[in-house]
Structure formats: structure tokens, C-alpha cells
Amino acid sequence: MYAKYIKRILDFILSFCALIVLSPILLVIAILVRVKLGSPIIFKQKRPGKDEKIFTLYKFRTMTDSRDEDGNLLPDSERLTKFGKFLRSTSLDELPELLNILKGDMAIVGPRPQLVRDMVFMTDEQRKRHIVRQGLTGLAQVSGRNNITWEEKINYDLEYIQNITFMNDAKIILKTVGKVFKREDIETDGMDTAEDLGVYLLRTEKISEEEFEKKMKELV
């Protein structure tokens, strides 16, 4: 009953109220992003949602568009500014996702929406994480977030979808608040930005370069 009917109603009400209450903060962040990082203020990216339906995810931008002499974007580590790192460490860059929740693209609690290219590297079993709306936060985020392996993240996602209850969601939300205030597990050790699933599998030699290239061609 909760997962099928009540959860979506609560998500709509809570995200609507949050947008109203947090509107002054959203406005201030938007102005700072425009001044410090330029435009567009909102970073948009396609992500797979419920039933693998592709939607547009909204975030505050955290990186500049700095390029080298040939016009190519510089590495993420060079484009991620001190202000951008602050937004990420406090998860303030995630606040525009409240609009995604309001629209029904996402839920407050659920598996985090990954990149479209991550999806093609998942097994059929792992892709079952998409049978529910993806979340602003989730069991994986309060269980290590970016400092656990990809396999662990997905296993937490699959564990969550097997037992969606009001109490479990409430516990995850409370734990998320604590994680945000402590700024824990924001970055993968030794990395400024999270590693794609395909790159991770290739780096850890769980797939070959040939398999990697074959999967990447599925995106074309």
C-alpha cells in the first residue's frame, strides 16, 4: 500500500513544501553559481528512471567550462572549483532535483539515478534497480555513498526495492541528514568525481577493453 500509493503522494507534498521553504536558499545559490561559475546555472543530464525511462535530471552546476587551447574541456579536477566542491560536499547542488520529484521523475528515497552509459554495463539482475523511481537519497547513499564499490551500491539498491516501507524511508532520510551535516562519503578516495561503472569495471579488469568498447557502442 505504501510503496504503490502513499509514497508518491508524500513525495509530491514534501518536495512542494521543500521548494517553498528553501526558495530563498535556492535563489542565493543560483546567483552565486551565475557569478562564480557562469551560465547555465542548472546542469541538465539524461538519466534512466523508473522502468528505464529516460528523464532530464536537474542540478546546480559545480564546474566551469574551461577548455584547453584546442577547445577541449579540461579534466573534471581542473574545472571543479572550490565553490563547486563546497556545493557538492554539502549536497546543495542536488536541491534542484526537488523539481524532478515534484514532476514524478524521481522519489525522495530510492536508488540514485545513474548515467545512461552506466546502465548498459549492468547485468539484467542489477538493472532491476530501475523498477522503482530513482531517489534523491537511498540506502546506498547512507551506507557509504561514493566510498563503496559499484557492486555494493547496486546490491544496496536491490535490497532497498525488496522492502520499501514508510519506516525504512524515514530512517534513510534521517541518516541522510546526518551524513550531509558531517559531509561524509562525498568523494571516492583519491578522486574528485565519481567513477563511471564502465570505467570501474575496466580498471578493475572485470571486463576487457573489447567488452568495454562493445558496450559503449550500444549507446550510439
C-alpha positions in Angstrom: 0.0 0.0 0.0 2.7 2.5 1.0 5.0 1.8 -2.0 2.2 1.7 -4.5 0.0 4.7 -3.4 1.2 6.6 -0.4 4.9 7.1 -1.2 4.2 9.2 -4.4 1.7 11.4 -2.6 4.2 12.1 0.2 6.9 12.8 -2.2 4.8 15.4 -4.0 3.7 17.1 -0.8 7.2 17.1 0.8 9.0 18.3 -2.4 6.4 21.0 -2.9 6.8 22.3 0.7 10.6 22.0 0.5 10.7 24.1 -2.7 8.7 26.8 -1.0 10.7 26.8 2.3 14.1 26.6 0.5 13.3 29.1 -2.2 15.4 31.9 -0.6 18.4 29.5 -0.4 17.8 28.3 -4.0 17.8 31.9 -5.2 21.1 32.7 -3.3 22.8 29.6 -4.7 21.6 30.4 -8.2 23.0 33.9 -8.0 26.4 32.6 -6.7 26.6 29.9 -9.3 26.0 32.5 -12.1 28.6 34.8 -10.7 31.3 32.2 -9.8 30.7 29.5 -12.5 28.8 31.2 -15.3 25.7 30.0 -17.1 23.7 27.9 -17.5 23.0 27.9 -13.7 21.3 24.5 -13.9 23.2 21.4 -15.1 20.9 19.1 -17.0 21.7 15.5 -17.8 19.7 12.5 -19.1 19.3 9.7 -16.6 17.4 6.4 -16.6 14.5 6.5 -14.3 11.6 4.1 -13.4 11.3 1.3 -15.9 14.5 2.7 -17.6 12.5 5.7 -19.0 15.0 8.4 -19.7 14.4 11.8 -17.9 16.3 15.0 -17.5 18.0 15.4 -14.1 18.4 18.9 -12.7 21.4 20.0 -10.5 23.2 23.3 -9.8 26.3 23.3 -11.9 29.6 22.8 -10.0 32.2 23.0 -12.8 33.3 25.7 -15.2 33.5 25.2 -19.0 37.3 25.8 -19.1 38.9 24.4 -22.2 42.4 23.8 -23.5 44.0 25.6 -26.5 42.3 23.1 -28.8 38.9 23.8 -27.4 38.6 20.5 -25.5 37.1 20.6 -22.0 39.8 20.4 -19.2 39.7 17.4 -16.8 37.0 17.5 -14.2 39.6 18.0 -11.4 40.6 21.3 -13.1 37.1 22.5 -13.8 35.8 21.7 -10.3 36.3 25.0 -8.3 36.5 25.5 -4.6 32.9 26.8 -4.7 31.8 23.8 -6.7 33.4 21.4 -4.2 31.5 23.2 -1.4 28.2 22.7 -3.2 29.0 19.0 -3.6 30.3 18.5 -0.1 27.1 20.0 1.3 24.9 18.3 -1.3 23.4 21.8 -2.1 24.0 21.1 -5.8 21.3 18.4 -5.5 18.5 20.7 -4.4 17.1 21.3 -8.0 16.2 17.6 -8.0 13.2 18.6 -5.9 11.7 19.7 -9.2 12.3 16.1 -10.6 10.5 14.7 -7.5 7.6 17.2 -8.0 7.3 16.2 -11.6 7.3 12.5 -10.8 10.6 11.7 -12.4 12.1 10.8 -9.0 11.3 10.0 -5.4 12.8 11.3 -2.2 14.1 7.9 -1.3 15.2 5.3 -3.9 18.2 4.1 -5.9 20.2 7.1 -7.1 19.7 7.8 -10.9 23.0 6.8 -12.6 24.3 7.7 -16.0 22.7 6.2 -19.1 26.0 4.7 -20.0 26.2 3.1 -16.6 23.0 1.2 -17.3 24.4 -0.7 -20.3 27.2 -2.1 -18.1 24.8 -3.5 -15.5 23.6 -7.2 -15.6 19.9 -7.9 -16.1 19.6 -8.5 -12.3 21.3 -5.2 -11.5 19.0 -3.3 -13.9 16.1 -4.4 -11.7 17.0 -1.3 -9.6 15.1 0.6 -12.2 11.7 -0.9 -11.4 11.1 2.0 -9.0 11.5 5.7 -9.1 15.1 6.7 -8.6 15.8 8.8 -5.4 17.3 12.0 -4.1 18.9 9.7 -1.5 18.9 6.0 -0.9 20.1 3.0 1.1 23.4 3.0 -0.8 23.9 6.8 0.0 23.7 6.2 3.7 25.7 3.1 3.6 28.9 4.5 2.1 27.8 6.5 -0.9 30.9 7.1 -3.1 33.3 5.2 -0.8 31.8 1.7 -1.5 32.3 -0.4 -4.7 29.8 -0.3 -7.5 28.8 -3.8 -6.7 28.0 -2.8 -3.1 26.0 0.2 -4.3 23.8 -1.8 -6.6 23.3 -4.6 -4.0 22.1 -1.9 -1.6 19.7 -0.6 -4.3 18.3 -4.1 -4.9 18.0 -4.7 -1.1 16.0 -1.4 -0.8 13.5 -2.3 -3.5 12.7 -5.6 -1.8 11.5 -3.8 1.3 10.0 -0.3 0.7 8.2 0.8 3.8 7.5 4.2 5.4 9.8 3.4 8.4 12.7 2.4 6.2 12.3 5.6 4.1 12.1 7.7 7.3 15.3 6.0 8.6 17.1 6.7 5.4 16.1 10.4 5.3 17.2 10.9 8.9 20.6 9.1 8.2 20.9 11.3 5.1 20.6 14.5 7.2 23.3 13.3 9.5 25.6 12.4 6.5 25.1 15.8 4.9 26.0 17.7 8.1 29.1 15.5 8.6 29.9 15.7 4.9 30.7 12.0 4.8 31.5 9.8 1.8 31.0 12.7 -0.8 34.1 11.7 -2.8 35.6 8.4 -3.8 39.1 8.2 -2.1 41.6 9.8 -4.5 39.1 11.0 -7.0 37.4 14.4 -7.4 34.4 13.0 -9.3 32.7 9.6 -9.1 33.9 6.9 -11.5 31.6 5.6 -14.2 30.5 1.9 -13.9 32.2 1.0 -17.2 35.4 2.7 -16.3 35.4 1.0 -12.9 34.8 -2.4 -14.5 37.6 -1.8 -17.0 40.0 -0.5 -14.3 39.4 -3.5 -12.0 39.8 -5.9 -15.0 36.3 -7.2 -14.7 35.7 -6.6 -18.4 38.1 -6.4 -21.3 38.7 -3.3 -23.4 36.9 -5.1 -26.2 33.8 -5.7 -24.0 34.0 -2.1 -22.9 34.1 -0.8 -26.4 31.2 -3.1 -27.4 29.0 -1.8 -24.6 29.8 1.8 -25.4 28.7 1.2 -29.0 25.2 0.2 -27.6 24.8 3.9 -26.6 25.2 5.1 -30.2 
